[in-house]
Amino acid sequence: MITLLTLSIVCLVAVVLIFVVLAIIGLPLLLLLGLLPWLLRIAGVVLLVKALFDKPVKWENFMPAIIAFVLSAVLGWIL
């Protein structure tokens, strides 16, 4: 039969392990989400330059760059 002391030690170890696993998974995710607005801005600049060099210049070519800049602004505001 499991005693109260054994059960409390098992629960304490489980809480520590869960915290460590979530920290290992969550930290790279938070770093990636922190860098995501900057990466979207870089992608927006690249797409903007690509749209400027397309011949003939059409406004439809600028839509991916505009979407990247809007997503970057929204994610920068949220995060």
C-alpha positions as CSV (number, residue, x, y, z in Angstrom):
1,M,0.0,0.0,0.0
2,I,1.2,3.5,-0.9
3,T,1.8,5.7,2.1
4,L,1.1,9.4,2.2
5,L,4.8,10.2,2.2
6,T,5.5,8.1,-0.9
7,L,2.5,9.6,-2.7
8,S,3.7,13.1,-1.9
9,I,7.2,12.4,-3.0
10,V,6.0,10.9,-6.3
11,C,3.8,14.0,-6.9
12,L,6.6,16.4,-6.1
13,V,8.9,14.6,-8.5
14,A,6.2,14.6,-11.2
15,V,5.6,18.3,-10.8
16,V,9.4,19.0,-11.1
17,L,9.6,16.8,-14.2
18,I,6.6,18.4,-15.8
19,F,8.1,21.8,-15.1
20,V,11.4,20.8,-16.6
21,V,9.8,19.3,-19.7
22,L,7.6,22.3,-20.3
23,A,10.6,24.7,-19.9
24,I,12.6,22.7,-22.4
25,I,9.8,22.7,-24.9
26,G,8.5,26.2,-24.2
27,L,11.8,28.2,-24.3
28,P,12.6,27.5,-27.9
29,L,9.0,28.2,-28.8
30,L,9.1,31.5,-27.1
31,L,12.4,32.4,-28.8
32,L,11.0,31.4,-32.2
33,L,7.8,33.5,-31.6
34,G,10.0,36.4,-30.5
35,L,12.0,36.3,-33.7
36,L,9.0,35.7,-36.0
37,P,8.0,39.4,-36.5
38,W,11.6,40.2,-37.5
39,L,11.7,37.2,-39.9
40,L,8.5,38.3,-41.4
41,R,9.9,41.8,-42.0
42,I,12.9,40.4,-43.7
43,A,10.6,38.3,-45.9
44,G,8.5,41.3,-46.6
45,V,11.5,43.3,-47.8
46,V,12.6,40.4,-50.0
47,L,9.1,40.0,-51.5
48,L,8.9,43.8,-52.0
49,V,12.2,43.9,-53.9
50,K,11.0,40.9,-56.0
51,A,7.8,42.6,-56.8
52,L,9.6,45.8,-57.9
53,F,11.8,43.8,-60.3
54,D,9.0,42.0,-61.9
55,K,8.1,43.3,-65.3
56,P,5.4,44.6,-65.8
57,V,4.9,46.0,-62.3
58,K,1.4,45.0,-61.1
59,W,-0.2,45.7,-57.7
60,E,-0.9,41.9,-57.4
61,N,2.8,41.3,-57.1
62,F,3.0,43.4,-54.0
63,M,0.3,41.5,-52.0
64,P,2.7,38.9,-50.5
65,A,4.9,41.7,-49.2
66,I,2.0,43.6,-47.8
67,I,0.6,40.5,-46.1
68,A,4.1,39.8,-44.6
69,F,4.3,43.3,-43.2
70,V,0.8,43.2,-41.8
71,L,1.5,39.9,-40.1
72,S,4.7,41.2,-38.7
73,A,3.0,44.3,-37.3
74,V,0.1,42.2,-35.8
75,L,2.5,39.6,-34.3
76,G,4.8,42.3,-33.0
77,W,1.8,44.0,-31.3
78,I,0.6,40.7,-29.8
79,L,3.9,39.4,-28.7
